[in-house]
């Protein structure tokens, strides 16, 4: 079965680990506005960014950053 990226879960993950959007932005060397675009689903993270976010947030996988929805045929 194939999947597509659904809702970004970054906001929930940040709350779980107690990191603000501004703190994440500083660690990634991007603007807080950029992080906000990811959390509000206005823009998807690149694979490289998702990997770095997963490492910063101590996630097991980048899969934990998004809901995964079965793709329609």
C-alpha positions in Angstrom: 0.0 0.0 0.0 1.2 3.5 -0.9 1.0 6.5 1.5 1.1 10.2 1.1 2.1 12.9 3.6 -0.8 14.2 5.7 -0.9 16.8 8.5 2.4 18.0 9.9 2.8 16.9 13.6 5.7 19.3 14.3 3.7 21.5 16.7 2.7 18.5 18.8 6.2 17.1 18.8 7.6 20.5 19.9 5.1 20.6 22.8 6.0 17.1 23.8 9.7 17.9 24.2 9.2 21.5 25.5 10.9 23.4 22.6 9.5 26.5 21.1 9.4 27.3 17.4 11.9 30.0 18.0 14.3 27.6 19.7 14.0 25.0 16.9 14.5 27.8 14.3 17.7 28.9 16.1 19.1 25.3 16.1 18.2 24.8 12.4 19.5 28.3 11.5 16.2 29.3 9.9 13.6 31.9 10.8 10.8 31.3 13.2 8.5 32.1 10.4 9.9 29.2 8.4 9.2 26.8 11.3 5.7 28.2 11.5 5.1 27.4 7.8 5.9 23.8 8.5 3.7 23.6 11.6 0.7 25.2 9.9 1.1 22.9 6.8 1.8 25.9 4.4 5.0 24.3 3.4 6.5 20.8 3.6 10.0 20.2 5.1 12.7 18.9 2.8 14.0 15.4 3.6 17.2 16.9 4.9 15.3 19.3 7.2 13.0 16.6 8.4 16.0 14.4 9.3 17.6 17.3 11.3 14.4 18.1 13.1 13.9 14.4 14.0 17.5 14.4 15.5 17.0 17.6 17.4 13.6 16.4 18.8 15.1 12.9 19.5 12.5 11.1 17.4 13.0 7.6 16.2 12.2 8.5 12.6 11.1 11.3 10.4 7.9 9.4 10.0 6.9 10.8 13.4 6.8 14.3 12.0 3.7 13.7 9.8 0.5 11.8 9.7 0.7 9.2 6.9 -2.5 8.8 4.8 -3.1 5.8 2.5 -2.9 7.1 -1.1 -5.9 6.6 -3.3 -5.5 4.5 -6.5 
